[in-house]
Each structure stands twice: as C-alpha cells, then as structure tokens.
Amino acid sequence: MFEYIRPGDALTVVSLDRLGRSLEDLITIVGRLKRLGVGFQSLHEKLDTTTPGGIFVFHIFAALAEFIRTIIVANTNEGLAAARAAG
C-alpha cells in the first residue's frame, strides 16, 4: 500500500485490527504514514490522526485492540487444550 499513497492522502480502514496485529505494528504503520505526510482514519473507532486529539485516541484504541486480541487468543488456546483433554 505504501507505494500507492501520496502526501496529503488519508489511509482509511474499517477498524484498527485490520491494519495491524499488535500495538507495535499499529504505531509503526501510523508513524510511517505520518512521516510520509499521510493521514490515518479508522471508521469503526471514529478516529483521525490528522488532529492531536485523534493521535491521542489512536494510542488508546490501539492498546485496547491489542488487549482484546490477546484475550481472544488465550481463550482459543484454552478451548483447544480442553478439547484435546476431553479427547
């Protein structure tokens, strides 16, 4: 995607978890977009990193998205372990 975006563009995604798998991924990608002069918008979380408030909210939502994903992975692994134990 980086080869197609230009300064002044805004990358828009449906939700944060569609852009990266971890907080580190999200911060890296959004940082790279910022250095390229490209804004970032997430429709589900209704955030826009072209504003200071949007940048703040981005960091909060990114942390929550990573937390939720971690819980889902842990629950899935527990369910698989229980299924294996039950045969």
C-alpha positions as CSV (number, residue, x, y, z in Angstrom):
1,M,0.0,0.0,0.0
2,F,2.9,2.4,0.7
3,E,3.8,2.5,-2.9
4,Y,0.3,3.9,-3.8
5,I,-0.2,6.6,-1.2
6,R,0.9,10.1,-1.6
7,P,1.4,13.1,0.8
8,G,-2.0,14.6,1.6
9,D,-3.8,11.3,1.2
10,A,-5.5,9.6,4.1
11,L,-5.5,5.8,4.6
12,T,-8.9,4.7,5.8
13,V,-9.6,1.3,7.3
14,V,-12.7,-0.3,8.7
15,S,-11.1,-1.0,12.1
16,L,-7.7,-0.9,13.8
17,D,-7.4,-4.7,13.8
18,R,-7.5,-4.6,10.0
19,L,-4.3,-2.6,9.9
20,G,-2.0,-4.4,12.4
21,R,-1.9,-7.3,14.7
22,S,-0.3,-5.6,17.7
23,L,0.1,-2.1,19.2
24,E,3.7,-2.1,18.0
25,D,2.5,-2.8,14.4
26,L,-0.1,-0.1,14.5
27,I,2.3,2.5,15.9
28,T,4.9,1.6,13.3
29,I,2.5,1.9,10.4
30,V,0.8,5.1,11.6
31,G,4.3,6.6,12.3
32,R,5.4,5.7,8.8
33,L,2.2,7.2,7.4
34,K,2.8,10.4,9.4
35,R,6.4,10.7,8.0
36,L,5.0,10.3,4.5
37,G,2.5,13.1,5.2
38,V,-0.4,10.7,5.0
39,G,-3.3,10.8,7.5
40,F,-4.9,7.8,9.0
41,Q,-8.6,7.2,9.7
42,S,-10.4,4.2,11.3
43,L,-14.2,4.1,10.6
44,H,-15.2,1.8,13.5
45,E,-13.3,3.7,16.1
46,K,-14.1,7.0,14.5
47,L,-10.5,8.4,14.8
48,D,-8.5,10.6,12.6
49,T,-4.7,11.0,13.3
50,T,-4.6,14.4,11.5
51,T,-5.5,16.0,14.7
52,P,-3.7,16.0,18.1
53,G,-6.9,14.6,19.8
54,G,-7.1,11.9,17.1
55,I,-3.5,10.8,17.8
56,F,-4.2,10.5,21.5
57,V,-7.4,8.5,20.9
58,F,-5.4,6.3,18.4
59,H,-3.0,5.2,21.1
60,I,-5.8,4.4,23.5
61,F,-7.8,2.3,20.9
62,A,-4.7,0.6,19.7
63,A,-3.8,-0.6,23.2
64,L,-7.4,-1.8,23.7
65,A,-7.4,-3.6,20.3
66,E,-4.2,-5.5,21.3
67,F,-5.6,-6.3,24.7
68,I,-8.8,-7.8,23.2
69,R,-6.8,-9.8,20.6
70,T,-4.7,-11.2,23.4
71,I,-7.8,-12.3,25.3
72,I,-9.3,-14.0,22.3
73,V,-6.0,-15.9,21.6
74,A,-5.8,-17.0,25.2
75,N,-9.4,-18.2,25.2
76,T,-9.0,-20.0,22.0
77,N,-5.9,-21.8,23.3
78,E,-7.7,-22.7,26.5
79,G,-10.6,-24.1,24.5
80,L,-8.3,-26.2,22.3
81,A,-6.5,-27.6,25.3
82,A,-9.8,-28.5,26.9
83,A,-11.0,-30.2,23.7
84,R,-7.7,-32.2,23.5
85,A,-8.0,-33.2,27.1
86,A,-11.6,-34.4,26.5
87,G,-10.5,-36.4,23.5
